[in-house]
Amino acid sequence: MDDACSQEEYIRRVLEAYRKTPGTMGTVRRPDRVLVAQLYQRGVSMCVIENAFVLAATRRLMRPVDSAPLGTIRSLAYFLPVIEEVLTLRVNTHYFEYLRHKLERITSPR
C-alpha cells in the first residue's frame, strides 16, 4: 500500500471520498465500513480506490442523453468491480487526472 496511514485514517478517508462521489447517497452503512477495512487488509491503496470512484462516476455521467436514468449508488460494494479493474489497468496517471477534471466540469453548477 502506498499510503502510510493507520487503518482508522484509511477508513475515514475512503468513506469521505465515497460520500463525495457523484451518484452516491452520501451516507455510509456498516457493510461499507467492513468492506473498507477488508480493502485496507488487502493493501489496496487509497489512490486505486479514489481512481475507481472517479472512473465509475465519470462513466455514469457520460452516458447518452436518451439513456434511462441510473439509480443512486447505495453501497460501496458497487465500486468493487471497478476497484479490481483499476488494479489491473496499465494507464498513465494523467488519465485519472483528466477524468477528475472532466468530472469536475460535469458536476459543477453552471
HUSULFEN-V240473 format. One line per field, one symbol per residue. phi: phi as a letter, one per 40 degrees, with the letter a starting at -180 (. if undefined). psi: psi as a letter, one per 20 degrees, with the letter a starting at -180 (. if undefined). A space follows every 50 residues. Layout:
phi = ???
psi = ???
This chain:
phi = .cbcaccccdcdccccccdccdgccgbbbddcccccccccccgccddccc ccdcccccdccccddccccccccbacddcdcccccccccbbccccccdcc cccccccccb
psi = pionrrgggggggghggghippirhjqprghgggghhghghikpqggggg hgggggggghhkqqhjqqqqrqpiqhhhighhghghhiqmqqhhghgggg ggggghiqq.
